[in-house]
Amino acid sequence: MDGIEKEKDEIFGRAVRAGRRTYFFDVKSTKGGDYYITVTESKKRFVEDGKFVYDKHKIFLYKEDFEKFLVTLNEAVDFVKAEQPFDPESFRREQGESGSAGYADVNFEDLDH
């Protein structure tokens, strides 16, 4: 793909750093000019020889699904907030003590779909 095609394909992008993970939110364009969103989770993982690799997981969201996705995401976030409220001050204290507290290692194979 040459630079001109790449520019047309990538419309918007933002990254959110969260501990050892980074989430990338990108708006891209199909050949037909329709926009869609990709959400990519990237996590640094060390391998045996001391080097590191990035594990990446990506989802594609198409505009016809945005509303349903947002409604369901908000329901899930609201549920977690109600069941396990987040205390930023407590989180900062834990963060200072161990350096990585508060970040869960999630094995996606263990999650129910």
C-alpha positions as a Markdown table, in Angstrom:
| # | Residue | x | y | z |
|---|---|---|---|---|
| 1 | Met | 0.0 | 0.0 | 0.0 |
| 2 | Asp | 1.5 | 3.4 | -0.9 |
| 3 | Gly | 1.4 | 6.5 | 1.3 |
| 4 | Ile | -1.6 | 8.0 | -0.5 |
| 5 | Glu | -3.7 | 5.0 | 0.1 |
| 6 | Lys | -2.6 | 4.7 | 3.7 |
| 7 | Glu | -3.5 | 8.4 | 4.4 |
| 8 | Lys | -7.0 | 7.8 | 2.9 |
| 9 | Asp | -7.5 | 4.6 | 4.9 |
| 10 | Glu | -6.5 | 6.2 | 8.3 |
| 11 | Ile | -8.8 | 9.0 | 9.2 |
| 12 | Phe | -8.4 | 9.5 | 13.0 |
| 13 | Gly | -6.4 | 7.8 | 15.8 |
| 14 | Arg | -6.0 | 8.1 | 19.5 |
| 15 | Ala | -4.1 | 5.9 | 22.0 |
| 16 | Val | -4.8 | 5.3 | 25.7 |
| 17 | Arg | -2.0 | 4.0 | 27.8 |
| 18 | Ala | -3.1 | 1.8 | 30.7 |
| 19 | Gly | -0.2 | 0.2 | 32.6 |
| 20 | Arg | 1.4 | -2.4 | 30.4 |
| 21 | Arg | -1.4 | -2.1 | 27.9 |
| 22 | Thr | -2.1 | 0.5 | 25.3 |
| 23 | Tyr | -5.5 | 0.8 | 23.5 |
| 24 | Phe | -5.6 | 2.3 | 20.0 |
| 25 | Phe | -8.8 | 3.7 | 18.7 |
| 26 | Asp | -8.6 | 4.3 | 14.9 |
| 27 | Val | -11.2 | 5.5 | 12.4 |
| 28 | Lys | -10.5 | 4.0 | 9.0 |
| 29 | Ser | -12.2 | 4.1 | 5.6 |
| 30 | Thr | -13.2 | 1.3 | 3.3 |
| 31 | Lys | -12.5 | 1.6 | -0.5 |
| 32 | Gly | -16.1 | 2.7 | -0.8 |
| 33 | Gly | -15.6 | 5.6 | 1.6 |
| 34 | Asp | -17.5 | 4.2 | 4.6 |
| 35 | Tyr | -15.9 | 4.7 | 8.0 |
| 36 | Tyr | -15.3 | 2.0 | 10.6 |
| 37 | Ile | -13.5 | 1.9 | 13.9 |
| 38 | Thr | -10.8 | -0.5 | 15.0 |
| 39 | Val | -9.9 | -1.0 | 18.7 |
| 40 | Thr | -6.6 | -2.6 | 19.3 |
| 41 | Glu | -5.2 | -3.8 | 22.6 |
| 42 | Ser | -1.4 | -4.0 | 22.6 |
| 43 | Lys | 0.5 | -5.5 | 25.6 |
| 44 | Lys | 4.2 | -5.8 | 26.0 |
| 45 | Arg | 5.3 | -9.3 | 27.0 |
| 46 | Phe | 8.8 | -10.4 | 27.8 |
| 47 | Val | 10.1 | -13.6 | 26.1 |
| 48 | Glu | 12.7 | -16.1 | 27.3 |
| 49 | Asp | 15.8 | -14.4 | 25.8 |
| 50 | Gly | 15.0 | -11.1 | 27.7 |
| 51 | Lys | 13.6 | -9.4 | 24.6 |
| 52 | Phe | 10.0 | -8.4 | 24.4 |
| 53 | Val | 7.1 | -8.7 | 21.9 |
| 54 | Tyr | 3.8 | -7.1 | 21.7 |
| 55 | Asp | 0.6 | -9.2 | 21.8 |
| 56 | Lys | -2.2 | -7.5 | 19.9 |
| 57 | His | -5.9 | -8.1 | 19.8 |
| 58 | Lys | -8.2 | -6.1 | 17.5 |
| 59 | Ile | -11.9 | -5.7 | 17.0 |
| 60 | Phe | -13.6 | -3.9 | 14.1 |
| 61 | Leu | -16.7 | -1.8 | 14.7 |
| 62 | Tyr | -18.9 | -0.9 | 11.7 |
| 63 | Lys | -21.1 | 2.2 | 11.9 |
| 64 | Glu | -24.4 | 0.2 | 11.7 |
| 65 | Asp | -23.3 | -1.4 | 15.1 |
| 66 | Phe | -22.1 | 1.7 | 16.9 |
| 67 | Glu | -25.3 | 2.4 | 18.8 |
| 68 | Lys | -25.8 | -1.2 | 20.0 |
| 69 | Phe | -22.2 | -1.4 | 21.0 |
| 70 | Leu | -22.2 | 1.8 | 22.9 |
| 71 | Val | -25.4 | 0.9 | 24.8 |
| 72 | Thr | -24.0 | -2.4 | 25.8 |
| 73 | Leu | -20.6 | -1.1 | 26.7 |
| 74 | Asn | -22.2 | 1.6 | 28.9 |
| 75 | Glu | -24.4 | -1.1 | 30.6 |
| 76 | Ala | -21.3 | -3.2 | 31.3 |
| 77 | Val | -19.3 | -0.2 | 32.6 |
| 78 | Asp | -22.2 | 1.0 | 34.8 |
| 79 | Phe | -22.6 | -2.5 | 36.2 |
| 80 | Val | -18.9 | -2.7 | 37.2 |
| 81 | Lys | -19.0 | 0.8 | 38.7 |
| 82 | Ala | -22.0 | -0.2 | 40.8 |
| 83 | Glu | -20.5 | -3.5 | 41.9 |
| 84 | Gln | -16.9 | -2.4 | 42.4 |
| 85 | Pro | -16.6 | 1.4 | 42.7 |
| 86 | Phe | -13.3 | 2.8 | 41.7 |
| 87 | Asp | -11.4 | 5.0 | 44.3 |
| 88 | Pro | -8.7 | 6.9 | 42.5 |
| 89 | Glu | -6.9 | 7.9 | 45.7 |
| 90 | Ser | -6.7 | 4.2 | 46.9 |
| 91 | Phe | -5.5 | 3.2 | 43.4 |
| 92 | Arg | -2.7 | 5.8 | 43.6 |
| 93 | Arg | -1.6 | 4.5 | 47.0 |
| 94 | Glu | -1.5 | 0.9 | 45.8 |
| 95 | Gln | 0.3 | 2.0 | 42.6 |
| 96 | Gly | 3.0 | 3.6 | 44.7 |
| 97 | Glu | 3.5 | 0.6 | 46.9 |
| 98 | Ser | 3.9 | -2.2 | 44.3 |
| 99 | Gly | 4.3 | -0.3 | 41.0 |
| 100 | Ser | 1.7 | -2.5 | 39.2 |
| 101 | Ala | -1.2 | -3.0 | 41.5 |
| 102 | Gly | -4.6 | -2.4 | 40.0 |
| 103 | Tyr | -3.7 | -3.9 | 36.6 |
| 104 | Ala | -5.1 | -7.3 | 36.1 |
| 105 | Asp | -3.6 | -9.8 | 33.7 |
| 106 | Val | -6.5 | -11.1 | 31.8 |
| 107 | Asn | -6.2 | -14.4 | 29.9 |
| 108 | Phe | -8.8 | -14.0 | 27.2 |
| 109 | Glu | -9.2 | -17.8 | 26.8 |
| 110 | Asp | -10.5 | -17.9 | 30.4 |
| 111 | Leu | -13.3 | -15.4 | 29.7 |
| 112 | Asp | -16.8 | -16.6 | 28.9 |
| 113 | His | -18.0 | -15.3 | 25.5 |
